[in-house]
Amino acid sequence: MDIQVIILAAGKGSRMKSRLPKVLHQIAGKSLVQHVVDNCHSMGANHCHLVVGHGAEQVKQSLEKEKKLKLSFVEQMEQLGTGHAVKMTLDGLKDDTPTLILYGDVPLTHHDTLSQLVEIHQDDPSGIALMTCLLDDPAGYGRITRDDGNQVTGIVEHKDATEAQKAINEINTGIMCCNSSQLKTWIGQLDNNNAQGEFYLTDIIAMAVADGNKVTAAQPVELYEVEGINTLRQLAELERIWQLKMAEELMDGGVTIRDPGRFDLRGSLSCESDIIIDINCVFEGQVILKAGAQIGANCYLKDCTVGENAIIKPNSVIEESVIDEECSVGPFSRLRPGTHLHRNSHVGNFVEIKKSNLGEGSKAGHLSYIGDCEVGQSVNIGAGTITCNYDGANKHKTIIDDGAFIGSDSQLVAPVRVGKNVTVGAGTTVTSDIEDDALCISRVKQKQISTWTRPVRQK
């Protein structure tokens, strides 16, 4: 589809009470303006012209890695209204091309809704396709005026409306599509003779009608699609609406979500059959849950894969890791980037693993740190064990071969290798390689002093 888009993203967002530009606040882990850009790409646009102002450099930097479609930035130095903002882009618009006007703080307009609006315009290329909606309480919004034949005749801003016009409940969303050449003509005719002293983009509706062009109104499927964000309260409300929608889509696909109101997805979540997700779980980046996986309450998963029938117990944190089938993790476990748990392995409470492989059937049940480590099959790692992988300057590797038993409160000082079927006694510090089938103990000899007298507090 040969369509160009103007995205108005210059507002300061004073009511957000934040130093961050309004359009960089996030819903579902993605900035508001990035949502708009992504929707443009999904509906087939090939070029977006972004009008930036407050925090312009921050907005540009946030989108600098955008590769899906072409972006151009125009800076609006003075905030003189939406008509003036659109005027900033006119030199970059291709003539006689459908132009869609969107807003950087209206993030959730579905790409199908946008495509339908463009199609309405293409059915009548000389007219304007305008997105409107009906509200029970339209206060504050521009009202759609119609003639006796129910044809759109214009838009009246709330501050300029008469009492009769304020009773109209069809309001303007600001989203529209029209021919770029006509847009340039209409924008050139705007004035700021209104209560706000601004150049209203909405005034081009009456101009189009006066020129004999038809304005066709369309409505979104859901009202949230055209909701703008001006306050942090509105941001939170739209976040919950969006999260509930994503939860409902997952449930429709067969995922059990214990409470859709306590579910957060900030990326993509791919689920096979018979997945169970408990309350207060956060999924970020790209997460894959294989058939039968269970995610306990209060878990955080980022860029990871959880295998078939694996169980993630409550309060666990998993980042950039792979968990194979039949594994169990937690409660209160942390898997850091580069971790791979192989089939039927187990990581228990207060165990942290980083950049390590835990072999099939191996266990680290309690209070351990395993970093830069290759653990073989059927290894048991006792409570309080740590791999001393950092010497203050460099990281070193620990290798624990199949069948080894590491006693509680042991320290493995890397680089070191523990051979097959080795037993490391509790409280041992291992500083050199251990050959297969050996017992390793490095304890201070136990002493007993029978004449010991315990000190008492002096009065």
QUIZIVEN-V18847 format. One record per residue. PHI is phi in whole degrees, 0 to 359 (none if undefined). Layout:
# QUIZIVEN-V18847
PHI / PHI
This chain:
# QUIZIVEN-V18847
none / 276 / 221 / 247 / 234 / 252 / 245 / 272 / 219 / 261 / 293 / 282 / 73 / 302 / 288 / 286 / 53 / 218 / 284 / 282 / 307 / 307 / 288 / 262 / 295 / 245 / 234 / 55 / 76 / 224 / 298 / 303 / 290 / 293 / 303 / 296 / 299 / 296 / 295 / 297 / 298 / 295 / 270 / 100 / 293 / 244 / 205 / 245 / 256 / 260 / 268 / 244 / 209 / 296 / 65 / 305 / 294 / 297 / 295 / 299 / 297 / 295 / 251 / 294 / 267 / 295 / 243 / 286 / 211 / 282 / 241 / 235 / 245 / 232 / 264 / 264 / 289 / 247 / 272 / 250 / 111 / 293 / 296 / 295 / 298 / 296 / 302 / 299 / 264 / 300 / 296 / 267 / 274 / 288 / 290 / 51 / 231 / 303 / 236 / 258 / 252 / 232 / 228 / 292 / 253 / 241 / 272 / 247 / 289 / 294 / 296 / 293 / 297 / 293 / 298 / 295 / 295 / 296 / 296 / 299 / 296 / 293 / 292 / 219 / 299 / 273 / 261 / 238 / 262 / 237 / 272 / 235 / 205 / 257 / 236 / 294 / 236 / 273 / 305 / 95 / 258 / 290 / 265 / 274 / 260 / 227 / 269 / 297 / 269 / 67 / 271 / 296 / 243 / 173 / 230 / 247 / 294 / 305 / 290 / 258 / 279 / 283 / 298 / 294 / 290 / 294 / 281 / 290 / 254 / 269 / 240 / 274 / 269 / 91 / 277 / 208 / 224 / 207 / 286 / 297 / 294 / 293 / 302 / 299 / 294 / 294 / 298 / 294 / 262 / 291 / 229 / 247 / 275 / 207 / 297 / 270 / 67 / 242 / 269 / 276 / 299 / 298 / 294 / 290 / 295 / 296 / 297 / 299 / 296 / 297 / 278 / 89 / 263 / 271 / 251 / 252 / 267 / 227 / 241 / 286 / 293 / 237 / 298 / 298 / 297 / 244 / 281 / 267 / 240 / 236 / 226 / 293 / 295 / 296 / 300 / 295 / 296 / 289 / 302 / 292 / 299 / 291 / 296 / 296 / 298 / 293 / 297 / 296 / 296 / 293 / 296 / 298 / 270 / 105 / 273 / 272 / 245 / 301 / 213 / 301 / 284 / 235 / 218 / 224 / 242 / 237 / 164 / 234 / 231 / 257 / 235 / 271 / 281 / 59 / 273 / 237 / 238 / 277 / 287 / 61 / 265 / 241 / 243 / 232 / 71 / 249 / 241 / 239 / 246 / 279 / 306 / 81 / 292 / 234 / 245 / 285 / 295 / 64 / 261 / 237 / 235 / 226 / 47 / 218 / 237 / 246 / 283 / 300 / 60 / 286 / 239 / 256 / 279 / 305 / 63 / 256 / 238 / 229 / 229 / 47 / 228 / 238 / 242 / 280 / 296 / 66 / 280 / 228 / 226 / 96 / 286 / 58 / 256 / 230 / 251 / 268 / 307 / 89 / 270 / 226 / 263 / 275 / 314 / 62 / 270 / 222 / 235 / 256 / 290 / 57 / 250 / 244 / 233 / 225 / 48 / 219 / 251 / 251 / 292 / 304 / 75 / 275 / 223 / 225 / 275 / 209 / 52 / 233 / 239 / 234 / 230 / 52 / 226 / 248 / 253 / 284 / 276 / 54 / 265 / 247 / 249 / 286 / 299 / 80 / 282 / 226 / 264 / 272 / 266 / 238 / 262 / 101 / 226 / 227 / 266 / 229 / 261 / 247 / 239 / 240 / 280 / 307 / 77 / 291 / 237 / 256 / 292 / 299 / 59 / 259 / 238 / 251 / 270 / 284 / 282 / 203 / 232 / 252 / 288 / 296 / 56 / 287 / 247 / 255 / 293 / 304 / 77 / 268 / 254 / 262 / 242 / 217 / 301 / 242 / 285 / 305 / 66 / 271 / 254 / 238 / 224 / 221 / 256 / 291 / 301 / 290 / 240 / 232 / 250 / 285 / 268 / 295 / 242 / 286 / 297 / 236 / 290 / 280 / 284
